[in-house]
Amino acid sequence: MRLLLAILSSLPVSACAATVTIDCGGAADQYFTGGTVYTIPSLPATPPGSTDSTLRYGQSFTYRIPAAGPQVLTLRFVEPTVSTPRARLFSVTLASQVVINYLDLAMEAGLLNLLSRSMLAFPSDGFIVLTFTAAVRYAGVSAIELTPLAEYLKLPDLSVLAPGASLLYSSDK
């Protein structure tokens, strides 16, 4: 935990910005290269304003999202058309490392059900780079959420510390 605090205290204040949610395929979709928009015609149990009724899909597409400091990355998926396992398989890479391999939404979540995957992500040259690549049919994602790690852990504002100061902190998370 001390190493984490040391890393976080050395980040610029802008690194502790608010959570960013990208509505993939929606009106606020941004930072992507490739892929196509798809609107899910009838997604049950979706609250008003949800970002899960659209998605970006394709054989291969990329998101290059500006970010500073460590982030908790949450990817949200929904299988829009396939109910048979292994009928759609795809992988996700984060900074050229496979983080989700051969995801099968029909098997893991079922048709029209939401599935989320979260992981820790570190920007490279100021960006989080995600690539979605299909093995069978198309890859797809409905939302991408980046939450600064300090915000996720509900750490105190470390920007008020004097340079070289130390802080003891404990958390139930």
C-alpha positions, 0 to 999 in steps of 0.5 A: 500500500505504501508503494501505491501511495508513493506512486499516486502522490507523485502523479499530477493532480490531473491524474486524479480526474473523474470517472470517464464512461464511453457509450460505445456505439452511442452518440458520445462514442469517441476515441475509436478507430474502426468498427461499426455501430449497432443498436440493440433493439430490445434489451430487457432490464436496462435503466433509462440512460444506460450505455448498454443499448448500443455497441461498437462491433467489428473484426478488429477495432481499437480505442485509444483513450487519454488517461493519466495515472493508474486506472480501474478499467471496466468493460461492459458487454452484451450479446445482442444476437447469438444464443449458441455458445462458441458462435461468437468468440473474441479477445481484448488486448490492453497495451498489446497484452491479451487481458480477455482471451476468447470471450464467449458472451453467449456461454458466460452471460447469455443472449441480451444479458450484461457482463462486466470485466474490470482490471487495473490499467496503466496508461502508456504515453498518456493513453489506454489502448484497447484492441478488440479482435474477433476469432469467430464472427465479430468482437463487440463492446457496449461501454468502457469505463475508466476510474482513477485508482485513487478515486476507486480506492477512495483515497484522500486528496494526495495533492495537499501533501508537501513534497517528500511527506508521507502518509499512513492510510488503511482501507477495507478495500 
